[in-house]
Amino acid sequence: MARRNIVIVFLAVAILFFCFCSISICNAASSIFNPISIEHRSAALELFTTTDGSFSSLEEAYEALRTFQILGVEKKAEISPVACPLVVETLTSPSSNPENLFNALRVQQILKCGVDAACLEGVASKLQAVLNDASSLLDFYHSIGSLVLIKNEVSESKVLLEDADSTFHSIKALSQSDGRWRYGYSGAESSTYAAGLALEALAGVVSLASSELDESMIVTVKNDIRKLFDSLEKYDDGSLYFDEKIVDAAEHQNALSTTSSVVRGITAFSAVTPGEIDIPGDKILGLAKFFLGIEVPGTAKDLFNQIDSLACLENNRVSIPLILSLPATVLSLSRKDPLKVQVKTVLGSDAPPVTVKLVQAYKSSAKETPVLENQELKFDPKSSVHHLDLLPLGIDIGDYIFVFRVLLQDPDQKQIYATGGQTHIPVYVTGFIKVDSAEIAVLDNDLGSIETKKELDLSKENILSLSANHLQKLRLSFQLTSPLGHLFKPHQVFLKLRHVTEVEHIFVVGSSGKQFELILDFLGLVEKFYYLSGRKIHL
């Protein structure tokens, strides 16, 4: 019978490539929270753009300035020449309404446009008159907010509220039993977004009061805040948020703007009132996770709401959230990558002294069987990174869930910072897979009788010459081992054959016990590659 000689070149690269794919494909689906980063600064520069040097409104100008201010982006010199004349024009115009004045004063506070005290006193007098006849929450919000902004630039006697108790009661009359508020006294639906505005307005009344307010009124509002937190909604990743329920509002507020409104309200109210507001630190941390989980918003309004809210949480008197994050969640055993953990505030500042513990680590497919428990990470003060060397601990290739806990080293700081409970983060451990016990054989019949067998050294390219006829079969077998020497079984292994004529075909390699094995009959290869006797096939 005629023999067809085949020269076979075995290349290990194709096998390794397909093995790694099965380990790392899931990384994008995980929920990991990271503090504000350079990406947010880039987004701010991209989203807050001007037309001929000006923004579309003073409200947009303020939101841009405030966002730049928090992120440390210096843009005041560029914005002032156009924005300041508009501020002066608005503050001196007799037709400006409270909302216009409020936005102009917010821009003035940041840019310092040189508005004289006499002008501001005139605005304050106008706003005092508006308060006397206020009939809606927005009238109170804009007028009181404006007076608070003026307070720092003129004599206090010009802006203080002589009858602050009455103003406080007028706003409180809009509250509802569930912690939400109405925009008006008649026929208005309850609103969570309005609750945030009301709390800001009440905080302003407290700071503008010429004498101390009735303590019982403060306590009542704190109870309203606790009721409002009963309506918090939750995502599976632990983030918490407020959602607007009303459907007939003139402008529907999404979850981001609604949550932002409440956060501004509670942080403003807690800043000016004595005592504590009884809100668990875990809930404040959940709100922080909601804002950070958005990552980088796609609109200027959403970016402002995110950044401004996080700044409020960064400096609040209720509880300052600390965020545990991993610079990398894909670690290579071959590179001896250590596990690195950072603990920061939401805006990326260093946390107070903390201890980070790896409570346990387990494979995603075997949650009941931890592979690591109770490991304390070492802290490097130069890089502000907590780290742990995984290689000596026997962690092998695979996808894991690492469970962390952050502990404050100073017990007194537990009243200041919120660390939450356990933090679950998916971690993917990779490495170079070694191909062992590789051999190629020519089988004589269906029973598997071996006519020719040769070993393969897959640490380098192999060129082997085998003789076979078209009725015989080719068997390739090998084992895969991890960097720690354990047998490795990926989800699938593929083998690509390429004929010298550049015709290619991909085969799925099956497993049998500890071995991976592929058997090909040469008659089938003739049909797939149309090869000629003595020509090369690349594996």
N, C-alpha and C positions, 0 to 999 in steps of 0.2 A: 504494500500500500504506500502511496506517495506520502512523503513527509513535508510538512510546511514549517519551515524554521521561522521563529519569531524572536526578535530582539526586544526585551522589555526593560524600560527605564522606570524605576519607582521613585516618585517624588512625595515626600511626607507633608509638604506644605498644605496640600489640599485637605488632608484629613484634619490637621490642626485647626485650620480656618473654620471648618464647619463645627468642630467640637466647641469652640469658644462661643459661637453664636448662641448656643442653647443656654449659656449661663447669664449673659449680660443683657438680653433683650428686654427684660422687665423693668429696667431702671427708671424709665420715663414715667411709669405709672404711679410711683410712690409719692406720698404727701410729706414733704419735708419743709420746715419753716426756717427761713434765714432772715437775719436782720437786713435793714436797708443797706443797699450797696451802690457801687458806682453806676450800675445799670439804671437806677432811679434818677441819678443826676443827669445822665445822658437823655433819659426820657423827658425830664423836665425841660431841658434845652430844646428838645424836638417838638414837644406838645405846646409849650407856651410861646407862641410866635406872635409877632406884631405885624401890622400893616402900616407901612410908612412910619414906623417907630411907635405906633400906639396900639393899645388893646381895644377891643370892641366896646368895653365898658369899664367903669371904675371897679366894679365887682370882680371882673376878670383880672384887672391889673393887680388888685389886692391878692387874689388867689395865687397869681404868678409870683408876686413879691414874697408872700408868706412861704410858699413852697421853696423858692430859692434860698430864703433866709434859713429855713430849717436844714436844708441840704448843704449849706455852706457854699452856695454858688453866688458870686458877686455880680449882680446885674443892676444895682441901683443907679449907677452912673449913666447907664444906657436908657433906663426907663424914666428917670427924673425929668429931663428936658420937656417931654411931652405930657407926662402924667401930672406934674405939679401945677401947670397953668389950669388944667381941668379941675384939679382939686380946689384951687382958689376960686375959680369961677362958680363951682357948685356951692361952696360955703358962703359966698357973698350974694348968691342969687335968691331973691325973695320967693321964687317959685319952687325951690328945691323941697321935695318931700322928705320925711324922716328916713326912708330907705336910701335916697340919694346922699343925704348928709352922713348917714352911717358908713356907707362905702367910701365916701371921700375922706372921712376921719380915719378909717382904717389904713388907707394909703398914706395919709399924712403922718400917722404914727410911725411908719417904717421909713418913709423918705425924708421926713422933716422938711417940708416944703416952705418953711418960713412964714406960716400964717400967724399974724399978730394976735396978741391976747384979746384985744378989743373985738376982733372978728369972732373969735371962739366964744367969748362971753355973750355976744349977740346970738350966736347959734344955740348956746345953752338956754338962754331966755326963751327962744322960740320952742325948743324941745320941752321945756317945763310946761309951757302952755298946751302943747300937744298931749302931754301926760294927763293933764286935768280933764281932758275930754276924750281920752283913749277909749275905744270901744271894741278893740280886737287885740289878740295876742301879738300880732305883727307890729301894731302901733307901740305897744309896750316894749317889745324886743328891740326895735330899731331906736326908739327914743332913749331908753335906759342904756343900751349899748353905746350910743353916741355920747351920753353924759359921762359914762365911765372913761371913755377915751379922752374927753376934754379935761377930766379931773386932774390929770397929771401935768397939764400945761397952763392952767389958770388957778386963781385963788379958789380953794375948796368951797368957800362960802357962796360962790356963784353957781355951784352945781349940786350941792347937797340937797337931799330931799327932806323937807321939814316934816312932812306927813308920810314917812316911809311905811309906817304900819298900814295906812289906808291903801297905798299902792300895792303893797305885798298882798293884802287881802283881795284886792281887785284881780290880781293875776291868779291867786290861789282859787278864786271862785270858778276858774275855767278848768280846774282839775277834775278827774273822774276817779271812781273807786278802784279801778284796776291800775292806776298809776299813769294812765294816758291823759292827754289834755285836749281841749277844744280850741279852735282858732277864734271863736266868737261866743257871745252869750246866748244866742238863740239859734236853734236848728243845726248847729255844727256837729259833725261826727267827731268821735274821739280819734286821736292820732298819736302814734308813737313818735313820729318826727316832731310834732308840736311839743311833746313832752321835753325834748332836748332844748328847744327854743325857750320854753317856759322856765326851765331850770337855770339857763343862762341869764334870763331876765331877772329872776329872783336873786341870783348871785349878785347881779348889778345893784339891785335895791339894797342888799345888805351892805355892800361897799359904799353906797351913796347915803346911807342913813345918817342923819345928824345925831342920833342917839341910838342906843342899843335896842334892837327889836325884841319883841316878846319871844322868849325862848321856846314857848310851846308851839309857836308857828314854825320855827326851825325844825323841831322834832317831828311835827306833822309832815313836813316836806320830806324828811329823811325816811319816814315810813312809806310815803308815796314812791320813793326811789326803790325801796325794797320790793314793793308790789310790782313795779315796772319790770324788775329783773325776773319776776316769775314768768314773764312772757318770752324770755330768751329762747331762741331756737338753736339747734345743734346739728353740726355735720358729723359724719363718722370719724373724721380726723381729730375731733376734739375742739374745733373752733366754734365759737358762739357768736350769734348775731341777733339784731332786732330787725323785724320786717314790718313794713307798713300794711295795715289791714284795710284802710278805707279805699274805695274804688272810684268815688265821685269827686276826688280832689282835683283842683284845677291843674295841678302838676304832680303826677305820680312820683313818689320817691322810692328808689330801689333800696335794696338791703344795705348797700354801702353808705348811701347818703343818710338813711335812717339811723344806722348804727353810729355813724359819725356825729350826727346831731345829739344823740343821747350821751355819747362819750364826752363831747364838749360840755354838755350841760352838767353831768355829774362831777367832772373834774373842776369846773368853774365853781360849782356850789360848795364842794368839799374844801376848796382853797380859801374860802372867806368865812366859813362857819366853824365854830369850836367843836371839839369832840370828833368822833369817828362816824363814818357811814358804814353800817354793817353789811358789807358786800364781801363774800369770800374771795380770797386771792385767786383761787382757781378760775373764777368767773372773769376776773380782769385778765388773766392769762389767756383764757379762751377767746376773749375779744381781740387781744393782740394777735393771736393766731389767725383769726378771721382776716384782719387787715394784711398780715404778712402772706397769707395763703393766696391772696390775689396776685402776688408777685409784682409785675410791672403793669399797671393799668394802661388802657389804650386811649383814654381821653384825658384832657386837661382837668376837667371837673373831678373825675374819679381819682386822678393822681393827687390833687389837692386834698380831697377828703381823706385819702389814705394817709398821706404824710402828716397832715395837720392833726389827725386823730392819734397817730402814733406819737407825735410830739406831746400831746396832752397826756397820754399814758406814761410817757417817759418821765414826766415831772409831776405826777399826781400825788395827792396825800392819802389816797385809799390804799393802793398797792402797786408797786412798780414791777412789771413783768420782766422776767429774765428768760432768754431764749437759748436753748441748747441746739447746736447745729454741728454738722460734720462738713469740713472742707471738701472731703471726698467720701463717697459711699461705695466706690468701687476700689478695692484694695488688691494689690498684686503680691502674692507670696514670692514670686520669682524676683521681684524688686525689693523684697523685704519691707514693704510699706507698713509703717505702724498705724494703728488706729488713732486718729486725731479728733479731738472734740473741742469746740469753743463754746463759751457761755458769755453772752453779750446782752445788753439792753436792746430794745427794739430798734433803736437808731444806730446801733453798732458800737456803743461805748463799752468800756471794760466793766465787767461785773465786779461786785465786792468779792472778797476771798470766799471761794466755795470749794467743796470737795465733790468730784464727779465719780460715781461708782457705776460700773457695769454690773447691774443686778444679775442678769443672766443673758445668755445668747443661745438661740436654738435655731435649727434648720426650719425653713418655712413649711416643710413637709412633715415635720415631727415636733410639734409644739410642746408635747408632753415630756420630751427628753432633752433637757438643756445640755449643751456641750461645754458651757462655761458658766460659772456662778461667782458672784461676790468678788469682783476684781476692782481695785481702786486705781484710777488713772493717776499718773505723775503729772505735775504741773510745771511748765517751763515759763517763768515770769518774763523772759525776754520776748517770747512770741505770743504770750497769753494763750497758750494751747495746752490742753490736757492730753496725754498720749499713753498708749499701751502697746507693747510689742506682742503681736499675736503669734509669731512663729513658734516660740517656745511653748505656747499654750495648746498646741495641737489642733488649731483651727485649720481645716483643709478647704479645698475648693468647694464652692457651693453658694447658695443664696440663704441668708440668715435674717433673723430679726434680733437686733440688739436692744436690750431694755436698759435704759439709763435712769439714774436718779441724781438730782443736784441737791446738795446739802449746804446751807449757809454755815460758815465757820463761826460767826458771831451770832449767838442765839437772839440777841436784842434786835437784829436786823430782820427777824421773821415778821415783824410788824410793818416793815417797810417794803420788802421785796416778796414777789410771788414766784416760786420755783415750780409749782405744780407737783403732781405725783410722779409716776413713772412715764418716761418718754420712750415710745417704741419706734425704732428707725430701721428700715430695711438696709442691709449691707451685703454687697456682692463681693465675694473673694474669688479672685482669678489666679491664674498661673500657667506656666508652660506645661502642657501634657506630654509625657514621654511615651513613645511607642516602643513596647518591649516584645520579646519573643516573636518577632515578625519572621514569617517565612512564606515562600511562594512555592507551589507544587503543581506538577502536572498529574492529573488523575487518569487512570487507565479505563475506568468504567463507572457505572452508576453506584457500585458498591464502595467506591472511594479508594480503590487500590492505588497506591502511590508509585508512579513510575520514576519520577524525578522530583527531588525536593532540595531547595536551597534557602539558606538563611539570609535575612536582609539586615543590614546595619543602617537604620534610618537616621542616624546622626549625620549622614552625608549622602550624597547622590549615589545610587547604585545602578550599574549597568550589568544586566544578566542576560545570558543567551540560553534559551530553552528551546528544545525541539519537541514538536507535538503534531499530531494530525488533526484534521478537522472534526474527528469523532471524539477526541479526548476533551478533558476539561481543565480549567485553570482554577486553583484555589489560593486565595490570599487570606492569611490569618495573622492576628496580632493581638496584643493586650495594650490597654491604656492605663497609665499610672499617674497619679498626682505628684506634685512636688514633695509630698510627705511619704511617697511610696505606696499609697493605698490604691487599690483598683478604682478606676474612674469609669463611670457609665454615663455618658451624656444622653440627652434625649434622642438624638439620632446622629449617625455618622454617614457621610456621603463619600463616595470615591469617584473621581473623574478620570476617565480614560480619553486620551487624545491620540489619534492616529497621526502618522507623519504627514498625511494629507490635510491635517488641521480639522478633520471631522472629530467631534467630541460627543461623549455620552456620559451621563451621571447615573450612578447606581447607589441604591440604599444598602448599606452594609448591616447585616443582621448580627445579633449577639447570641452566643451559645455558652451559657455558664460564664466563665471568666474571659472567654475569647470572643473576639469579633471575627467574623468569617464571611467571605464572599466567594461563591463558586460560579464560574462562567464557563459555558461551553463554547468552543471555538467556532462551531457552526453558526451560533447566534452572533458571534463577533464578526463573522464574514458578512452577515446581513447588515450589521450596524455600521461597520467601518469600510467594507469593501477592500480589506487589506490584501496585499500581495505577499507571497511567501518571502520570508527574510526581511520584511520591512519593520520599522519600529512602531511600537505602541508605548505611549507615555502614560503612566498611572499617577 
